[in-house]
Amino acid sequence: MSSRAILRRWAPPGRLRSLATYASAPEKPCSSITPPYAALLDNLTKIRKRLNRPLTLAEKILYSHLYDPDNGIGGGGIQRGATYLQLQPERVAMQDASAQMALLQFMSAGLDRTAVPTSIHCDHLIQASTGADADLQRSIASNQEVFDFLESAAKKYGIEFWRPGSGIIHQIVLENYAAPGMLMLGTDSHTPNAGGLGMLAIGVGGADAVDAMTGTPWELKAPHVVGIHVTGKLNDWATPKDLILYLAGKLTVKGGTGRILEYFGPGILSQSCTGLATIANMGAEVGATTSTFPYTPRMQAYLHATRRGSVARAADEAAAKGFLSADAGAEYDELIEIDLSSIEPTINGPFTPDLATPLSKFASFVQENGWEDRISASLIGSCTNSSYEDMTRVADLAQQARAAGLSSKVPFLCTPGSEQIRATMERDKITGALEDVGAVVLANACGPCIGQWKREDTKEGANAILTSFNRNFKSRNDGNGLTMNFLASPTIVTAMAFSGKLSFNPVTDSLKLPSGESFKFNPPSGEDLPSSGFALGDITYQPTPVPDPQPETEVIIREDSQRLEGLEPFPSHFKNDSILELPQMKVLMRVRGKCTTDHISAAGPWLKYKGHLSNISENLLITAVNDENGEVNVAFDHDHERTQPAVDTIPGVAKKFRERGQPWALIVDENYGEGSAREHAALQPRFYGCAMIIARSFARIHETNLKKQGVLPLWFADKNDYGRIGSGAVIQTIGVHDLVLGNPDATVRVKVTTPAGESFEISTKHTMSSDQLKWLRAGSALNHIRSQLGKR
């Protein structure tokens, strides 16, 4: 099939961009997206009787979604940071890269439909290169079999399917599905974006999503709740993005682990709904479970503007009954005070999202580090900052520059978040204003933010880009480990594009015009919501709400596919019930320092293998640093044959262990698995035979993903033990047997025998719940779910 024929199948006849339809259209049907407030309030009444204390907003939403509110909290009540909650989410959203493995797991459960409304969003597989239409056409052609698989599975199981070009999952969720007080799961770490509408949206791996999709209670340890009291008002150049960039610098990438960030106070009332979404989105960068806000008039206005008036009216009633804000006197585990008037534009990076520098000090920061004072590209948009408010503010700067005779000094790329935003930008001449100064408008997709960037201007060497994205790990955007990505608000990124220099401060500095005169930007202004309403654009992108399953549909997986592969259940580690210790393991390596999910399972060109576990496992830990020699993607094979090398790539050694039937383990550093929700970072080591990982500390989502796939995550009781265990050591667990059999006082020790024959034992800690131990015993959570559903 030709690329043009493929495109005709996925896009409407004629132009790719159809004429805009305006938001004067009738309200959407909202029955499937309106939380059952009466039932939630009833559940909350039951919980209040047990807890007898004021509740935070986060607690109200979580506890009202308990699977069994009558009996689900036990005799000890709920202790934040300790009690495991069995929850019933109302919705699941999946992006196209993560949906593949999630659907493959769901299909193996043997059900004929999803238990909760579920959606698929095709946004990750669209590569940015020359511009929206050409990029979309090329990406559809190259990913046809994946899109065919996703669409056919959606039809079979009654899932809403948003086809390529419709937009980024988080923007579409905010525009169409999010509602105050809702609990939703999404297979992407930036799912918390929807918290901008006063709900709890939590990023998870595909196996967690399968819990909700099969109607199985979803488990979460009751998070600590951090209260962030916001007062004052942002200054002219400061934006909600600057608030979260500042906060990331204070909390660090680990500061939110096991915690919900709950913002409140008069400063929240002056922020737009989409501005709050930006703040919630980047809560993922500090490891937070999610972020949320009390229901505000600007949330109400956003619901009406996006044709969800009935949701707004239902939320108004729930708010009047006290559901959508914290109780007076609610106590937080930590309280942070932020005065918005003290926030200045902030730039974070490079290589980590928590290295925060105020704009006023950034030029000195660049000079102190000896970096070249040059920006190689500026990029705005993405799921973090592509709202109408963001785009009108940058358009104002573009118009100021155009009037002065300026154009961008560097490649300037803009990614709209959705078809609705794209169409409204085009109608309101925002697109034209950006293109007039040299911007290239890309497809409504993730693109450069996640590594889907066919970059031609700078392919290697040290360089600096400025983006309004959320994450800036090495090699993430363009595959070049020397590209320094500095995160900033769209307005700062845009203004600095006209100087091309990292040292330029648009708040204080002027630019030299060709005439010799000086030009200084005025503070940008924008609109929260379009005065003419949102233009809907191509309405054929919008699926039927909660479509009926079509069980006769064949799910399309080619037999010779290199993109999709059926899943075989992982076997249990335990050979019999009399010995419930993990098998004797070899340590594959000790991983040094920061090891994100990008290091464990790289994205970029590897995204095409997300549905093929054998192929994507070839990238296991390929950018991780071996602590024993300081090298990247090098591991030692202590049991190699004479004809084989003693060193190999990390996946090379892992595959040899698998071929020998040798279970293995990893020793890892702090915050292991920071970053994306991608469960492949847990699936891939399990596929090669990993049974256990011992860490100084874990990132929340990754630790849960490991548990789901039957890998035991243990924490060093003494973090100094990390350096005592190297590759080739033989390790055995002591105490897992008692733990699995339900002894609440059981502890797990690990016996270590080094290659030199020295033996010693270390103490560990764990976070395994009783249900998670069932997953470990069964070999994976999916194995346990299948047994509970009576499927074999």
N, C-alpha and C positions, 0 to 999 in steps of 0.2 A: 504494500500500500504506500503510495507517495505521501510525502510530508504534507502536501496541500490537502490530500484526501483525508488524512488523519485530522488535520486542523478543522476541516469542514465538519467532521464528526463531533468534535469537542466544542466548536464555536458556532454561532449562528451564521446563516448565509450572509453574504455581503461583507461589509467592514467588520473587523474584529470588535471595534467599539461601536456599539449601537447607540442610537440617539437616547439621550437621557430621559428617564421618567422621573417625575418630581414627587416629593414626599407629601403632596396634597392627596396622595392616594389613600384609600381606606386603611384603618388600623390592621395590623397583622392579626391572624388568629393566635391567641396567646395561651390557650389552655395547657399546652405541653411545656410552657416556659414559665408559668406562674407558680411559685412555690405554694405548697398546700399549707397556707399560714394557719388555718384553724387547727389542723392536726399537729403542726409544729408547736403551737402555743399550748395545746393540750399536753404534749409530751413534756414541754418545759415545766408545766405546772407539777407534773409527777416528779420531775428531777428536783425542783425547788424544795419539795417536801423532804427530800432526802438530804440535800446539801445545806439548806437553811442559812444561806449567806448571799450577799449581793454578787451578781455575776457580771463578768465582762461581756462585751458584745461577742467576742470570739467564742466564749464558753456557751452563750445562748445558742449560737448557730450550731456549734458542734453537738452539744448535748441534746438539742431538740431533734437531731438526726440519729440518735441512738437506735440501733436495730431493735433492741428490746428495752424500751424505757422503763418498763415495770421491774425487770429483773437484771438489767444489763450492767449495773455498776457494783454489784456485790455489797457485802456488809460494811466495807471500809470506806464507802463513798468514792469520790473521784479525787485523786491527788495529782495535781499537775506535775508532769515530768516523771510519773511513775505508773499510773493506771493505764492499761490498754483498753481502748474504746472499740466497740464493735459498731460500725456506722453504716448508714444506708444513704449513699449519695443519690442525688436526683438526676444526674446527667453525666455523660462521658463525652469528651471531645478528643479526637486523635488527628495528628498531622500525618501526611502521606508516608514519611520515612518510618515513623514509629508504628503506624497503623498496620504495616505489613506483618510484623512479628506478633502484634497484639491479636490481629485477626487469625493468624495461623494457630495461635494458642486457643482462641475462643472456638474456632472450628473443631479442634480436637476434643472439646468438652461435649459435643454432640447435641447441643440445643438448637432449636429451630428459629429462635429470635432472641434479641437482646432484652434483658429484664428492665432496662431503663432507656430513655431516649439517648441515642448515640449519634455522633456525627463524625465524618471524615473530611479533612480539608487538604487539598492538594496545593501545598505551598513550598515545600522544602526541595523539591526535585527540579525546580525551574532555575536554570543558570543564567546569570546576568552577563551580558556582553555588550551588545550594540544598542539595544533599546527594546521597549516593551513588546511590540508585535513580533519582531523577528526572533527575539529570545523565547517568547511563548511558543511560537510555531516550532522552533528547533527542539525545545525541551519536551514538548508533547510527542514529537516524533521519536526522540531517543528514549523516552520512558513509557511508550505505549503499552507494553505488556504489564507494567506495574499499575498503570491507571486502569487498564482493563480488569485486572485482578481486583483492585479496590472497588471499582464500580459494580462488578458482578457480585462480590461478597456483600456489598451494601444492599443490592436488590434482594438477595437471598434472605438476608437477616433483618430487613426493615431498618436500615441505617440511612441517615440523611447524608448525601454525597455532594460536597462542594467541589466542582471540577476545577482543573487548572485555570488560573487567571482570576478566580473569584476573590482571592485575597489571602492574607495571613491569618492563620487559625485564631490568634488572640484578638485581633481586631474584629473578625467576624463574630466571635463569641460575644465580645462586648456589644456589638451592634445588634445582635439577634437573640442571644440566649441568656446572657447574664441577667440576674434579678436580685434585688436586696434579700438577704437572708438565705439564699440558696447554698447548697453544698455540692460542688462539682469536682470531678477528677479530670485531668487532662494529661495525655502522654507527652508532655513537654515541660521542661523546668520553668518556663515563663508563663505557665497557666495562671499563676496568681495575678496576672494583668487584670482579670475580671473582677478582682477585689475592688477596683475602682468604682464598682456599682454596689458596694456594701455587702458583698457575699464572701464566702470562703471557697476559693478555687485553688486546688492543690495539684502540683505536678507530681506525677507518678510514673513508674515503668508500666509496660504493657500488661504484665501479669497482675498488677494491682487493678488496672482497668478491667481486666477479665473478671475480677471479683465482682465489681459492680455490674458488668454486663451479664453475668450468670446469676445475679441475685444473691451472691454469697456475701455475708457481712464483710465489710472492708475494715481492716484493723489499723489503728493509729494510736501510738502512745500519746496520751493527753499532753499537748504541748504546754510549756510555760508561755505566759503571755506578757509581752513587753508593752507597756503603755507609752505612747509618744504624744506628749501634750504639746500642741502646736498653737502658737499665738502670733500676733503681728501680721504683717502683709509683705509680700515679696516686692522688692524694688524693681525698677524699670527693666533691667536686663536679666534679672533672675527669673527662673522658671521652676516648675515642680521637679524637672530633671536635676536641677542643681541641689534641691533638697536631698534627693536620694543619693546623689554623688557625694555630697557632704557626709551624709549618714553612713555610707559605705566606708568612708575613710575613718569614721569613729568606731564602727562595729567590727570591721575587717571581714574577710570572707568566711570566717567561722562564727562571727558574733551572733548570728541568728539561728544557728543550728538547734533544732528541737524547740523552736519558739515561734509564736505568731506575733507579728508586729501589728499592734492595734493603735491607729492614730485617732486622736480626738482633740477637741478644743476649738476656739473661735477661728483660728487660722485655717481650719479645714473648710469653713463655709465659703471662703473667697476663692477656692480652687475648683476648676472645672472637673466634671466627671472624668474626662479623658486625661486631665492632668493627674488626678488621683490614680488612674490606671497606670500611668508611667511610673509613679512611685511604687505601686504594688508590683509591677513587672520586675523592677530591679531589686526587689527584696530577695529575689533568688540569688543575687550576687553576694549577699551576706549569709546565705544558707538558710534563710527563714523558711519555715513550713509554708507560710503564706502571709499576706497582709490584708487588712481590712479597715473600713471606715464606717462611721455611723451614717445613716441615710440622711441626705441633705437635699435642699430645694434644687440644687444644680443636677443632682442625680435624677430627680423627678423630671426636670426639664429635658434631660437627655433621653429618658425613656419616652417621653411624648414626641420628641424630635425624631426618634427612630421608630415611630409608629407602634409603640407598646404602651399606649395609654391605659389599657386595662391592667397591666402589670403595675403601673404607677399608682393607680387608684387602690389596688389591693395592698400595695406596699404602704400607702398612706394610712390605711386602716390598721395594718400590723404595727406601724410605727406609733400610732396613737395608743396602742395597747402596750407599748414599751418594749417591743420585740427587737427593734432595729437600732438600738443604742445600748450602751452599758448602763447598768443600774448605778444609782447614786451610791457612793461608798464602795464600789467595786475595787478590789485590791489587785495590783499588778506585781509580777515577780521582779520587775525593774521599771522605773519611771524615768523617761528621758524628756527633758524640756528643750524645745526648739522655738526660738523667736525668728520668724520668717524675715523680719527686717534686717537681721544680721547675716543672712545668707547671701553670698555673692556668687556670680558665675564660677563654676568649678570645672576643672579638667582632670580626669582620672586616667592613670596609666603611666608607662606602658606595661603590657603583659599581665596585668592583674587589675581587676575593677575596683580595688579598694585603696589604690595609691592616689589619694586625693590632693590636688594642689589648687588653691584659689587662683583665679585668673590673674589677679594683681601680682602674684608671685611666680607665675608660670614662666615668663621670659627668663628670670633668674634661674629657675629650675632647669631649663633647657641649657643655659650657658654653663651651669655648674657641672652638668653631666657631659658636656662636650659634644652635644648632638648638633648636627647640621641644622641651621635655622631655616628649614624649608619644609613645606607641606607638599607631599606628592599627590594627594587626592583628598577630596572632601566628599563625605557621603551622609545624606540625611534620609530620614524615614525609618523603616523597619517596624516591628511589632511594638517597639518602645516609644517611638515618637513619629507617628504618621497621622495624627489627628487633624481635623479641620483647623483647630486652634494653632497647632504647630505650623501647618502649611500657610495659613494667612500671615503669621508673624514672619516667616522667612520670605514670603512674597513681598511683604512691605520692605524688607531690606533689599531685595532684588530690584524693586522699583526705584528705591533711593539710589542704588548704584547705577542703574540704567540711566536715570535722569542726569547723573553726573558724568556719563560716558564711560563707565567702568564695566568690565566683564570679568568672569572668574579667571584667576591666574592658573588654576589647576583643574584637572578633570573633576567635574562636579556632578555627582549622581544622586538621583532622588528616587526613593522606593515608596510608592503609595501603599497603605496598609490593606486596602480593600477596593473592590469595584465601586462601592458607594463613595469612598473618598476620592478615587480617581475621577469619577464622573462629576462630582461636585467641584473638584479642582479645575477640571476642564471648562465647566459651565461658567464658573466665577472668574475665569481668566487667570487663575493661579498658575496653571501649567504654562501658559504663554509667558507670564512674567519670569518664571524660572528659566525657560528655554531661551528667552531674550538675552540672558546674561551667560549663556553657555551650558546650562544644565541639560543632562540627559535623563529623561524619565524612564525608569525601568518598569518591568512587569509587577503586578500586584502579588508579590511573593517575597520570600525571605532573602534570596539572592546573596549579596556579599556578606551579610551579617553572619551567615552560617558556613561560609566558605564556597558558596555557589557563585563564584565570581571568576569569569574568564578574563583575567587581568592582562592587558597588553602593554600598558605604559611602563610598568616597572615589575619585572619578573624575579629579580634577585637583588641582593645587596641591601644594606641598611637604608631605610626610608621611613618617613612618618606619615600616617594618614590620620585624619580627624573625622570622627563619626559620631552620629547620635544613637549608636547601637547600645547594647547592654553588656556585652562580653568582649574581652580583648585578649584572650590567651594567645600564646605564640602560635603562628602558622594558621590561626583560625580563619582569617578572612581571605587570604590569597595564596596560602600554602607556603609562604616565605617566612621562615622563622625569624628573620631580621626586620620584618615590617613591624613598626611600633604603632599600635592603634591607641590613640588617645580619645577617650569618651567625653563628650560634652553635649550641651543642649543643641537643638537644630539651629537656633539663632546664632550661637557662637560659632558653630561649624560653618554656617553660611557666611557670616561676616568675615571670618578669617580666610575664606576661599578667595576673597578679593585682594588680599595682600600676598597670599602664598607663603607666609612666614609664621612659624610657631611663636615668635616673639610679639606678634601684633596683638594689641588689646583694643578691641573695638569700643570699649567703654570710654577709654581715655585718649587713644591714639588717632591720628589723622592719616589719610592716604594722599600721596602726591598724584595729581591729575596731569594728563598730557599737557595741559595749558600752563602748568607750573603752579597752579593754585592748589590749595589743600581742601580735602573733603573729609568730613567726619560724620559717621552715621548718627542719626537720631535713634533713641531707643525704639525698638520695634513695637508695633501694635498689631493686634489680631482680634478675631472673633471666636468666641467659644463655640457657637452654633451658627450655621448659615441662616441669614435673614430670610432667604427664599426657600428654606427647607433643604434637606439633603436630596441630591439627585441620585436616583437609584441605579442609573446606568443600565446595564444589560440584566434585565430581571430573569432571564433564563438561567442564570447562575444559581438562583435560589431554589433549593429542593423542596419537595412537598414535606410539610412537617410530619414527623413520625410516620413514614410510609408503611403500608402493610407489607409484611414479608412476602416474597415470591419464592416459595420453597422449590419450585421446579427449575429455578435458575441454576445453571452450572457455573461453579466458581472456576475461573479461567487460570490455570497454571500449566504452562507448556512443559512437556516431559523433558525437553532438552534445555530448559531455561537456565541461564546463568544469573538470573535476577531473583528468582523465587524457588524455594525448596521446602517441601513438607517437613514437619518436625517429628522427630522420634522422641518419645519420653526419655528423660534422663533416668538411669537406674538408681536405686537407693544405694547409699554408701554401705549400708548394713546388710551383711549376708544372712544373718539370722537374728532372732529376737533375744538370744542368750548373751550375745556380746554386742552392745550398742555403743561401742567406741568407734571413732572414725578409723579407717584403715591406716596403716603406717604410711607416712607421706615423706616425700623428698621436698626440700625447699628449692624452688626454681630460681628465685633471686630475691635480693633485698633492694627495694625500690627507694631511691633517694628523693627527698623533698617533695615539692608540689607535683602531684600526679592527679590530674583532672580526668574526667571522662573523655576529653579530647585526646589525652595521652593514651588512655586504655583502649579506646575505640574511636579512631579519628573519623571526622566527617568529610567534608569536601568531596573529592572524587569517590570516596568509599560509600557515599550515600546510596549509590546505585545497587549495592549489595545488601541493603537492609533486610530484604526478605530471603536472603540466602546465607544461612549461618555458616556453612562450610567456607564460602568465599570471603565473607567479611571477617572471619576469624583470622585470616592471613595478616590482619593489621594489629593483632593483639600487642598492646604496649610498645609499639614501634617507636614512640618518641619518649619513652620512659628512660630515666637515668639509673644505671646499675650502680649501687652505692659502693660496691667492692672495687670498681675500677674507674668510676666517673664517666663511663662511656654510654652512649645512647644506643638502644636496641642491640645490646650485646649480652648474651647469657652464657654461663659455663655449663658444660655437660660432663659431670664428674663420672658418668658411667658409660662414656662413649667407647665404641670398639676401636681397635687399633687403626682401622682404615678410615675412621671418621674423625672429624676435627673436634678439638676440645672446647671450642667456642663456636657459637652460631648466633643467629638472630633470636630474639625472644620467642616469636611464634615457632621458629625452627626447633628450639629445644622443647617447647611445649608439645609440639607434634610428636617428637621422639618419645617423650614421656607417655603420651597417649598410646603410641604403637606398642610400647613395652607393657602397657597396662599398669603404669606406675602413677598412683594418685600423688598429687603434689600440692604445695602450699606457697603462699607469698608472704613476705615480711614487708610491711609498708609503713610510711611516715604519717605525718599529721594531715587531717582532713582529706583522707584518701577518697577519691571519687567526687570531688568538688565539681560543680558545673552542671551539664545537661542531665536530663532525666533518662538518657538513653540506656535501656536495659541491656543492650548488646555488650556493654562494659561488664555485665555480670554473666550474660549468656556465653560469651566467648571463652573466658577461662573455664567455665563449667563444661563446655563442649570439649575442651582439651584435657579435662580430668582434674581440674582444681577442686579440692574439697574444703579448704580452709584458708582464710586470710587473717593474719594478725596485724593489727594497726595500732599506732599511737592514738589515732582517732579517725572516725569515719564521717563523711558527709551523709546527711539523713537519707536522701533518696537512694543513693548507691548502696548503703547498708541494707535497706529494705529490699532492693533488687537482688542482692546476693542471697538474702534469706529466701526469697521467692524461688530462686533457681537451685536451692539445696546446697549452697556454699555457706559454711559456718563462719561468721565474722566475730572475731574475738579482739578485745582491747587489752593491750599490755597494762597490767596493774602497776608495774614500774616501767616507765617509758624508756629508761636506760637499757632495758633488756633488748630493745630494738637492735642495738649494735652488736649483740652477742650471738646472733643467729645469722649465718651466711648461707650461700648456695651450697647444695650438696648435703646439708645437715638432714638427718633423719629425725622426724618429729612424731610423737604419739600423744594422743589425748588421754587424760586421766580425769574421769568425772562426768563425761558426756552421758554415759550409761545412766547414772542416777538422775541427771538433768532431764533426759528424755522420758524417764519413767515417772517424772513428776515430783521429785524431791525438791521442795522449795528452797532448801538450804544448800543445795548442791553447788559446788564450785568446780571450775575446770582448770586443771593444771596441764602443762605441756612438758613432756620429757623431750629433751633435745640431745642428740648424739652428733657431734661434729664429725666431719670427714677424718679428723685426726684421732677420733676415738674418745674424746672427752664427753662426758655426760653430765647434765644438770637439769633441774626442773625450774620452770618459771610459773608465776601466778598470772591469771588473766581475769578479765571481767567480760560480761556479755550483756546483751539487751534482748535476749530471746524470750518471747512470751510462750504461753502454753500452746497456743495455736501455731506459732512459728516453729516450735519443736516438732509438731506433727508434719509440717512441710519438710523439715530436715529428715525425719524418719522415712517419709514417703519418697524422698528423692527430689521433690519440688512441690511448690504450692499447687500447681496444676494437677499433678498426680493425686494429691489429696482431694482437690475439688472433684475430680473425676470419680474418685471412690465414693464421695459423699452423694454425688448425683446418680450413682449406680451405673456409671459408664465405664467400660473396660476397653 
